[in-house]
Amino acid sequence: MLPGKLSRSSIGFSLHHPRLAFQLLTGHLSYEEVLRELISQDLQLLRNRIGSIPHWRNILELPQESIEEVLRLVIPGSQESRFGKLNRWHAFLYAITNSLRPKIVVETGVLYGHSSAAVLGALEDNGTGVLVSLDLPTMEHQSTIVDGKYIQVGLNSDRLSVGCAVPLILRSRWSLRLGNSLDLLPKILGEVGPISMFIHDSLHRYDHMMAEFHLGYNALEPRGVLVSDDIGYNSAWSDFCESNKENWKGISKYREAHDKFAFLVKSQ
Ligand SMILES: C[S@@+](CC[C@H](N)C(=O)[O-])C[C@H]1O[C@@H](n2cnc3c(N)ncnc32)[C@H](O)[C@@H]1O
């Protein structure tokens, strides 16, 4: 939904958020400011919902089905539209960050910054920890679909900046680095020392995923957590876990088999 474009999503947005739509149309708010407002509202809704669910803070220890149940309770399919932007993947990142209380988190793949905001929101609640996020510079953003799956997505307008949806109040714990993750990661991981959590959500090609998993996993402290979105796109995640003899849990976002994310807790 970009200003000036009348589409089903822009009409839906206006019906759900008439005040923001008016401020956008009259030029009182920029599109990036609207995105930040939506994410702030979503985060508050997420905090309220998840706080009412027993045991959610033990999310790392829960069986796979119980994690899916928690996420369904937080964001029921039928009520997804009440959340402007954040989905079950983001709710999971919020919960796991809250549960793990990490000191240093590294993520690849930022786009508008929804996953970054979910992690940063939890770090803020924890009162500790920093997030380093990596993405390509805006001019290198593109969308690539293979076999009906988005193996790469990019910003849909050069008027938007990477991570623009992250609320300003959450940015003091955030470092955003732009470049190819495989070029940047060795240097960044060397700089920050052992990390508590690594999140892959950049380019979902086998070789790229494998390379990121290796770099992220080797940088993890003992009992650190490796997370990947979209593990059903190819066998990189399962191959990686098998070759490292790690147990993992895969979580369904929606109905499609390829719509899964996963995590492992490093065994040593
Ligand atoms: C699926 S989006 C990230 C979505 C975000 N994690 C979220 O949940 O809101 C994937 C992002 O990865 C970035 N990306 C793709 N290839 C990359 C690469 N080689 N290095 C760094 N980032 C990359 C894209 O520019 C895009 O912004």
The ligand as an ORCA input file, in Angstrom:
! r2SCAN-3c Opt
* xyz 0 1
  C      12.203    -12.075      3.553
  S      12.964    -10.499      3.584
  C      13.276    -10.260      5.284
  C      12.036    -10.114      6.089
  C      12.258     -9.807      7.543
  N      13.188    -10.715      8.165
  C      10.928     -9.891      8.268
  O      10.586    -10.960      8.790
  O      10.206     -8.900      8.320
  C      14.523    -10.887      2.917
  C      15.528     -9.760      2.946
  O      16.814    -10.337      2.693
  C      17.584     -9.436      1.974
  N      18.668    -10.138      1.277
  C      18.580    -10.907      0.163
  N      19.789    -11.348     -0.197
  C      20.671    -10.885      0.722
  C      22.071    -10.994      0.905
  N      22.840    -11.689      0.045
  N      22.647    -10.379      1.949
  C      21.887     -9.654      2.824
  N      20.562     -9.510      2.717
  C      19.951    -10.109      1.679
  C      16.588     -8.788      1.016
  O      17.091     -7.547      0.568
  C      15.326     -8.695      1.865
  O      15.211     -7.432      2.459
*
